[in-house]
């Protein structure tokens, strides 16, 4: 497993990589949602445009990142 993914799980759950029986179903759902949010945000950092350059490519990337954020319910 990728170390960055493990680190994001630990950030989302305040716990080490998942162990059987560690969380109740409700807690697991909450942690899984936070974990997924962290993954999406991490991915967005690789495609977000450079702020303020005004290039057409930047506008296309900004539109794409906004659509991804909206699709996954991120602000």
C-alpha positions, -999 to 999 in steps of 0.1 A, spaced: 0 0 0 12 35 -9 26 53 21 7 85 12 -26 66 12 -18 51 46 -10 86 59 -43 100 45 -62 71 62 -45 80 95 -53 117 91 -90 108 83 -94 84 112 -68 95 138 -58 58 138 -32 36 121 -41 17 89 -74 -1 93 -77 -31 116 -106 -54 117 -132 -45 144 -116 -11 151 -146 10 142 -184 6 143 -202 8 109 -212 44 114 -177 54 124 -162 35 94 -186 53 70 -176 87 84 -139 79 82 -142 64 47 -159 96 35 -131 118 49 -105 94 35 -120 97 0 -122 135 3 -85 136 11 -77 114 -19 -97 137 -42 -81 168 -28 -46 153 -32 -54 145 -68 -66 180 -75 -33 194 -64 -17 179 -95 -41 194 -120 -51 228 -105 -38 257 -127 -12 282 -116 -31 311 -101 -33 343 -120 -15 334 -152 -47 339 -173 -39 313 -199 -67 296 -217 -54 263 -205 -57 276 -169 -93 283 -175 -99 248 -188 -81 233 -159 -101 255 -135 -133 244 -150 -123 208 -148 -112 211 -111 -145 228 -103 -165 201 -119 -145 174 -100 -150 192 -67 -188 196 -74 -191 160 -85 -175 148 -52 -192 174 -30 -161 193 -21 -160 231 -15 
